[in-house]
């Protein structure tokens, strides 16, 4: 029964996400056919992403995305979007393969507004990173922290009216990807 369900739905394990997808993407190796889209998700609200990439999931989406630095000389990632931010919750969990540590899984929740007065939403993200990612700082002004991390974005359906808000994603007019950095990234016009 479980196997039949997985045939109809993309459902990789954490280990598979890091080992079979993210590590291969980082090292420019072919990635197995999947439902993972390459896009810069930290620039947009999750509602907008779910609308643009509606063909890739109903309540859960997978993305390869770059991460930028919060500060020029720092190592903290910037997770601010237009109209909100992703806030880390809990501690990073180790991802292992055959007893060897290969990466991390971080849980984040999307808040609308600006810290510290943001409003918590039903959007959850699991951000996967590899152990010891390559640091490719191009010049002193380069704000790129990681070329690629893998994110599973999920809308946790909640019937509570306190956290549910309506958002007009039709009015967003932003470039979701940067085609000059990587030709394999989605083009917003093609996604709509």
Buried (B, 14 or more C-beta within 10 A) or exposed (E): EEEEEEEEEBEBEBBBBBBBBBBEBBEEEEBEEBBBBBBBBBBBBBBBBBBBBEEBBEEBBBBBBBBBBBEEEEEEBBBBBEBBBBBBEEEEBEBBBEEEEBBBBBBBBBBBEEEEEBEEBBBBBBBBBBBEBEEEEEEEEEBBBBBBBBBBBBBEEEEEEEBEEEBEBEEBEEEBBEEEEEEEBBEBEEBE
